[in-house]
Amino acid sequence: MRPTPPSDPPPPGTLLELRNVTKIYGQGEVQVKALAGVDLRIARGEFVAVMGPSGSGKSTCMNLLGCLDTPTSGSYRFRGLEVGALSRDQRALLRRHYLGFVFQGFNLLARTTALENLELPMIYRGIPAAERHRHARAALQAVGLANREGHTPGELSGGQQQRIAIARAIVTNPDLILADEPTGNLDSARSVEIMELLVRLNRERGMTIVMVTHEPDMAAFARRIIHFRDGLIASDETSQP
C-alpha cells in the first residue's frame, strides 16, 4: 500500500487531514448530513479531545478517522494517503498496521488472559509468538499491569480492564490512538487514572491521541479541544503547554 504523493502536500508533521469533508446518510426526505464540510488537520504527537452534543457529527468524524467509513465528498488523507480511494480490504490493512482503538466498553475477550488479549492484534499481523510475548509484556509494563498478565477480564477491576485495553491499543506502536469515551464506564478516581495514563503515553512516547468525550473534566486533560455542532467544527482551541 504505497501512497500517491498529493499535489498539494500538508505541512511537515501532519498525520491526518480532512478537507471539506461531508458525510450524508439516507436519501430524499430521510437524508441526514452528518458532516457538512469539515476541515481538520492533526499533527503527529497531538492529544485532541472531540466534544459535541448527540447528532453533532463527532462520532461520524471519528468513524472516518478510524477508516471505518469514507466521506461522501471531500478528502481524508492519512500519512499522505487518500483514504477515500482505498478498498474496504485496504482500509482494514491500514487500521491493522497504523491505528489503535480504545472503547468505552473495553471490548476484551472474556475467557482469555490479559497477555492473550494483547497478543491478538499481533496474531493478525503474523508476528511470531516469541516476539508477541515480548511486545505484550512491554505494553503491560507501560500501563502498570505487568503483574496481571495471567488474569482474565473478570478478575480485574474496570480501571484495570481499561488499562489492558489501552495496552492492547499501543502494543503494535500505532501512529494514531482513537479513544471513544474511554472513561465512560469508570468512576471519577479511575477516570482520572486513565486520563493520566493517556497523557503520559502522549508526552513520553509521542503518541497521537484523538478522544471523544462528553465530560469537560476529561477533555481538559487534552492539549486541544474541538467542539462539533450541526456537522461542523464550532470551535477548535489549543491550550498552552
N, C-alpha and C positions, 0 to 999 in steps of 0.2 A: 504494500500500500504506500506508494510514493506520491507525496503531494505535488500538485502542479503549482509552481510559484505564481501567486496572484499578481495581476498587472499593477496594482497599487498596494504594495505590502504595508502592513500595520507597523507602527513604531517598534523599535527593538524592545524585547522584553514582554511583548503582548503574547498571552497564552491563547485567549479566545476573543472573538469579536462578533457581535451581531450588528448588521447594517440594515435598517429599515425593515425589520422582520415583522411579518404578520402571520397569524395563525387563525384560520377560520374553520369552525366545525359546523356541519349541517348545511342545509340549503334552503332557499326560499324564506318563508316566514319563521322557520326554526333556526335560521343561521345565527351563529354566535361568533363574534370577532373577539377571540380570547386575547390576542395581541394585535395592536393597531398601528404598528410602525415603530418598533423598539430599536434604539441604538445603544449598544453597550460594549465597553471594552474592559477586559480584566487582565491585569499583568501577572506574570509569574510571581509567586510569593505573597499575593494579597490574601486577606481574610475579609470576606464580604458577607454581610447579613442581608437577606432579602425579606422584606416585610410587605404586608398589604392585606386588606380585607378579603373575605371569600369572594371569588369571581374577579379578582383584580388582575389576574394574569401571571401571578408569581409562580404557581405550580406548573403552568404551561411553559413558562420560560425555563424552569428547572428541567422539565422533560426534554426540551430542545437541547439544553446544555449537556445533558446526560446522554445525548444521542439515542434517546428512546422514541423520538419523533423528529419530523423535519418541518421546516417552515412552509407555509402556503406560498409566501413570496418573500423576497429579501435574501440576505446572505448570512450564513453562520459559518465562520472559519475557526477551526481548532488546530493550533500548531501550523497555521497557514493553509490547512486543508479545507476545501469546501465540502462541508458535511452533507448538504442537500444533494450533492451529486453522487453520494455513495449508495450502494445497495444495502438492503437490510443486513446481509451477512457481513459486509464491510463495516457497517456501523457496530455490529456485535463484536468484531475484532478490535475496533477502536476502543470500545468500552472495556474489553478484557485486558487490553495492554496499557491503557492510559488513564483510566478512571477508577475511582474507588467510591463506594456508596455507603452511607450510614443512614439507617432508618429509625423512625420513632419506635417501631415495634421490635427492634433488634434483629429479627429475621435470622436467628441462629438455628441450626439443626438440633432438635431436642435430644436426640439419642446419641450424639457424638460429643466427644470431649472438646475442650477449648482448643487444644492443639489441632485436632482434626478439622474443626470449623475453619481454622486459619489456613490449613493446607488446601482446602477445596479450590480456591481461585488459582492456586499454582498447579493443581492437577489438570485443570482446563488448559493451562498454558504448556503442559508437557514437561514440567520441571522434575528432575529426578528426585527420588524420595529423600536421600540424604540432604540435598540442598533445600528441599521443602521443610524438613525438620529444623534446619539451621535458621532459615528465614522466619519460620513461625515462632520459634523460641525468642529470637531477637525482637519480634514485634510484641510478644507478650511482655518482654522485659521493658520495652518502650512505654507500655501503658501501665506498668507497675503490677503485673499479674503473673510474674514468672513462676510463682508457687501454685498456680491454679491450672496448669496445663492439662491435668488429668481429670478435671471436673467437668461435668455436663452442665448445660444452662440451668437445669432445675436445682443444681447445688450451689448456684451463685445468686447474689442479690441483683436487683435491677441495675444498679450502678455498675456492678462488675460485668453484667451481661453487655451493657453498652460499651464498656471498655474493651471487651472481647470483640464486639462488632467494629469498633474503631481500629483495633489491631488487625482485623481481617481486611479492612479497607486500605490500610497502609502497607500490608505485608508485601505487595508487589511494587512498592515505591511508585505509585501512580503520579501523573502530572497534576491531577485535579481530584480533590475530595468534594463530593456533593453530599451534604448532610440535610436531611429532611426532618425538621422538628426533633433533633437528637435528644432533647431533654423533655419531650412531651409526656413521657411516662414515668418521670422521676420526681422525687420530692425536691424541695429547694436546695438542701445541702448537697445531694447527689448531683443536681443540675449544675451547681457551681463547680463541683469537682470535674465534671465532664467538660465544661467550658474552659476551665483552666488547663485541662489536658490538650484540648484543641489549640488553645493559644500557644502552649509550649511546642507542640508539633509544628505550628506555623512559624514561630520565631526561631526555634533551634534547628529545624530541618528544612525550613523554607518552603513548606508545603502550601500549595494554593488551596484555599478552602472557600466554598460558597455554601452558605447555610440558610435554609428557610426557617423562620421562626415567627411566632405571633407574640412572643414575650419580649418587651423592650429591655428588661433586665439582662436577658441572654444576648440580645442583639448588641448591647453596649460592650460586650467583650470583643467584638469585631472592630477593625480599623475603619471599615467603610460600611455604610448602611444605605441600602436602596429601598425606596418605597414604591410599590406599584399601585396604580389606581386606574380602573377602566381600560385595562390593556396597554397602559403606557407607564413609563417611569415618571412618577410625580416628583421625586426628589432623589438626589444622589450626593451624600455627604461623607467626607473623609475626615477623621479626627487626626490631631497631631500625634506623633509618636511619643 
